[in-house]
């Protein structure tokens, strides 16, 4: 039986917005752009090996690429009749992205919000598209109602506070306890939200959040397959593979490691880990499932 995976396509790592916080920003400082010819020649092999449940297009700032590039990319992907989501900083209104994506996730920075980004979100909402906001910069002790009011005015579909994952180009730290405290703070004000609070839905078990990176395959701007890893210093990176058989072998290895590390945990496969790794000997932790948050729900 084929493994079910989520496919994340990363056309580029480049950004223009210094306040962006995507985990993929400048991940290996590559200036490359994914070759659509390479993608076309390898997609069929990937679909033959795996059951691809979801497709997501992320980056760097993907809206920097041309409408022509995305018209061709979506033409390749639509052959497989899968639901496609995108994640963008939305510093540019890319018509092809809006027309072709089923779901648009916007990384929204409250502390450095741009009128351009705000306008692009409203313009996309006016097309009837499903717009979800993902935010990272909410961990200071401010009044949650201030941010909730902004989101209500945008008339978005959903909002999620995402955990922080450091990379070598993004080194600020939000620890697990700060993340837990922040979610709990916003849960107390969820009745004021005129949108779905995805963190609340996950805790209520409405959303299946079994989204470990060992079940996520990346296609990188370097024309390679990849799996997410954490090094001994706690930095996220993508291990790349030129050969699909090598990818499959390493995916099996990661699945075996998960079984060993999660063995005996009562939250196994039903936790809040949207990233799962052995986080390395120096960080002294192997779990990112936010068990304290689950206990307190």
N, C-alpha and C positions, 0 to 999 in steps of 0.2 A: 504494500500500500504506500502511496506517495505521501511524503510529509506535506502538511499545510503550512504555508509561509505567508508573510507579508512582504511585498516587494517595495522597497524605497529607492526611487530613482533620483540621483543627485547630479543634475546637469552641470553644476559648477559649485565651487566653494567660495567664490568671490563675493564681496559685499561692498556697498557704498555707504551704508548707514552705520556709523561707528557705535550707535547705541543698540544695535541688533544683538540678540542673545541666543540665536539658534545654535545648537550644539555643533552644527556642521560648518559654521562660519570659519573660513580660512583654516580648515581642519589640518591640511598639510601644506598650507600656503601655496597650493598649486594654482596656476592661472589657466589651467586646461578647461576645456568645455567638452562634455560628452559627445562623441561622434555618433550621429544618428545612423550612419551606415553600419558601425559596429553593433549598435543596439539592435538594428533590424536583423542582422545575421545571427545574433545570439538569443533573442527573445524566444524563438520557437524551441530551442534546446532547453531553456529554463522552464518553459511551460510543460515540456515533455517529462522533466525530472520531478517537478513539484506541482502540488495543487496550490495555485496562487489565489489567496482569499481576498487580498486587498492590494491596491496599488496607490502609492503616495509619491508625489513629486515634491521634493524639498531641496534645500541648498544651504548655503549661500543665498544671495538674493536672486531668486529665479526670474523676477519681473524685469531684470536687466537684459534678458535675452529677447530676441525679436519675435514679433508675431509669426513670421515665416517659420522660425525654428519650432515654435510650439504648435503651429498648424501641422507640421510634419510629424512631430512627436506624438500628438494625439491621434493622428491618422494611423500610426503604427500600433498604438495601444488599443484603440477602439476595435481593432480586429478581434481582440480577445474578449470583448464584451464584459469588462470588469468596471466596477464603480471606482472612479478616480478622484482622489482628493489632492489638494495642493496646500503647501504652507509657504507663506510669503510675508515679508515685512511691508509690502504694498507701498513702496516708495514711488512706484510707477504703475499707472493703470494700463495693464497689458490686456488688450481686447480679446486675444486668443485664449488666454488663461480663463477669463471670465466666461467666455462662450462655451468652453469645452469641459471645465472642471465640474464635477457633481457637488463637491463640497469645498469651500474655501476657508482655510484656517489662517488667521492673521495673527502674527506675533506683535502684540501691541505693548509699547513701552509707555506707561503712564507718566513717568518722570521726565521723559523727553519726547512727548508726543508731538507729532508734526501735523500742521493743518492740512498738508498734502495727503498724508496717510488717512487722516480723519475724513477728508473729502472722497478719497478713493473707496473707503469702506462704505460710505453712504451711497456712492454711485453704484457699487456692486450690489448692495442690498436692493436698490431700486430695480434691478434686473430680475429680482425674484430668487436669486441664488441663496443657498444656505450658507450663512456666514457665522463662523465660530471664532471667538477671540481666545488666544492663549497668552497668559501673562506670567512674567517672572518677577517683576520689580514691585511686589506687594508685601515684602517681608518686613518693612519698617512698621513701627507701631503708630499707624495713622488711623483715621476714622474710616472704616470700611464703607460707610454710606457715601462718602465722596466719590469713590471709584464706581460703586454700584449705580449712582446717579448718572455718571458719564455713560456707562454701558446701557442703561435703560434708554437714554436719549438716542443711542445708535440703533436701537431696535434690532439687536443681533439675535441669533437663534440660541447660542450657547456660549458659555465661558468656562475656561479651565485654568487653574493656577498650576503651572508645571514645575516639577522639581528642577533644581539646578544640577547640571553635570559639568564639571570643569574639564577643559581641554588645555593643551599647551598654549593656545592662543586666547584662552578665556579662563582666568584663574581665580576669580572671586569665589567665595565659599558661602553657601547657605547650607547649614547642616540639617540633619534629619529632624532634630527637635524643633528648630526654627520653622521648618516646613510644616510640621505637625501643628504647632501653635498657631500658625497663620491660617491653616485650613479650619481649625476649630473656631477661630475668631470670625471668619466669614460665614461659617455655618450658622452662627447665632443671628446673622442678619439676612439669611437666605429668603425670608418671607418678603423682603423688599425687592427681590430680583424679579424682573419681568422677562427672564430668559432662563434656560436650563443651566443649573450650576453643576457641571459635569463631575466635579469632585464629590458632591453630595450624592449624585446618582451612582457613582462607583461604590461608595460606601454602602448604599442601599442594595447593591447587587443587581441594579438594573442593566448596567453596562458590563459586558464581559471584558475584563481588563487583563486577560491572560495574554499579555503582549510582550513576552520576554524577547530580547534581541536575539536569542538563539533561534527564534522562529522568524527572524527578520533578515532578509537578504538585501544587501545594498548593491546598487550599480553606481560606480563612482565616475567622476569626471576624467579619470585616468584610463577609462575603457577596461575596467576590471570588475569582477564580482567581489563582494566583501562581507565580512561579519564584524559586528561591533565587539570591541574588547576594552578592558580596563587594565592599565599597566600597574606595576607595583607601587607607583606614586599616586594612584587614584585618577589618572588622566584617561579620558575616553579617546579611543582611536579606532580606525577601521582597518582590520587586517585584510589585505587584498589577495585575490587569487586570479590567475589568468585562465585557469582550466576549470570547467564546471564540475568535473569529477573530483578535483581537489577541494572545491567548495563543498560538495556533498559529504566528503569524508570528514571535513572539519566541522560541519554542522552536526553530524552524528556524534562526534567527540564532545561537542558542547552540550548536546542533549544528555549524554551520559554524566557529564559533570554536574548538570542541574539536578539530576536524580540523587546523586550522592550528597550534594550540599543541602538540598531541601528535605532529605529523608527525615521523617519524624516530626516535621513541622505541621502543626494543625491548620495552618493557613496555606498549605502547599497548593499551588496553581489557583489560588483564590485570594490573592493578596493585591496590593497596589503597586507592585513592581512593574513600572513601564520600562525599567532598565534592569537587567539581571546579569550579574557577573560575579566571579570571584574577584573582589576588588583589590586584591594584592596584599602581600604580607605586611607592608608598611602602614596600611590604613586600618588594619585589624578588624575588618568587617567583610562579610560576604553577602549581606542582605540589604536590599533597598525596597523591601515590601511595606515599610511604614506600619509595622505591627502595632505600635503604640496607638496610632490613629485608629486602627481597626478595633482595638480593645475598647476604646473610648466612645465608639459610635453609638 
